[in-house]
Each structure stands twice: as structure tokens, then as C-alpha cells.
Amino acid sequence: MYPNPVKDILFINTNIDEPRNSYLYLRNISGQLIYEISDLKKGELFIDVSDFKPGLYFLQINNGQSSRTIKVSVE
């Protein structure tokens, strides 16, 4: 995932072989769901955050077997 902090476009590389039961959630500091993608595919995807309020967000990626949460700073 890059860049972090981000102003416009957040790029995310995924290595998901089985898209079923996989998802990406982006939540604000209050836990509110801001952005969601389900059935992720292997490769690069991007999220346009240019309209997001500046602050700290949490990006959660789940591949159906494990989950990872990353802090993302939007400027």
C-alpha cells in the first residue's frame, strides 16, 4: 500500500488467489465504514481519497483466511 500519508490516490497490491469471501474495508477513526470492496482479485487496486476528510483511517483486508488492518493517514 502506498503512499501513506496519502492526498489523492491510495494504491493497494493484493495477493489474493481465491476472491470468494475476501474484502477490503476502509473505516474512519470512529469506526464508520467509508469504503468497501468485496471479492477482491489479485493485483493492484486504487482508492480515490481526494474527497475524504483529512485524518486517520483504518484499512482492513481479509482474504478469507486471515485479516490485516493498516493505519492510513489522509492529508
Buried (B, 14 or more C-beta within 10 A) or exposed (E): BEEEEBEEEBEBEBEBEEBEEBBBBBBBEEEEEBBEBEEBEEEEEEBEBEEBEEEEBBBBBBBBEEEEEEEBEBE
